[in-house]
Amino acid sequence: MVGVEIDMVVTDSLKALALYERIFDIERVEVTDFPVGKNEAVFKLYDVRFHLLDENPAYQMIAPKPDDPKPIWFNILVPNIADTYEKAMQAGCKEVQAVTELPDFGISNAVFSDEFGYLWMLHEMHRVVSFEERVQILEDNEAN
C-alpha cells in the first residue's frame, strides 16, 4: 500500500473536523471520541487524506496559533469558489484575500485563515491555461 496523508495538529480535532465539514464536502474515515487532547480524525477532501491530531505538548505536537499562521497552506480546487468562500466566512474564518478573479490565468482564488492557525487557498478554474501560456503572461508582465 502507498499513499500520502497530510497531518495537522490542532487544539481540538473534533471541533476542527466540524468546522471543515461546514466549509467543504468532507468524507469521514476515522474519528475518535475521547477527551480533548487525545482525539484524532481522519477525513478525505477530494480524495486527499487529512489527519487531524489534538495538540499534545508532551509529544511535541504543538498547534499553530490563530495569530501566528505557519508558512504552509492548503490549496483546494473547488467547483464554486463564491459558495465555498461564503461558507468559510459564515463559519467564522478570517479573510486573508477576498475572491479575486485572474482572467488571464483562467482562475479565481481566495485565501482565508481558520481558528486553528491554518491557511486555506481556494481556486476555481474557469478555463485551462497551459504552463507555457502562464509563463508567457508572467514574462510579458515582467517586461512591462
Secondary structure, 3 states (H helix, E strand, C coil): CCCCEEEEEECCHHHHHHHHHHHCCEEEEEECCCCCCCCEEEEEECCEEEEEEECEHHHCECCCECCECCCCEEEEECCCHHHHHHHHHHCCCEEEEEEEEEHHHCEEEEEEECCCCCEEEEEEECCCCCHHHHHHHHHHHHHC
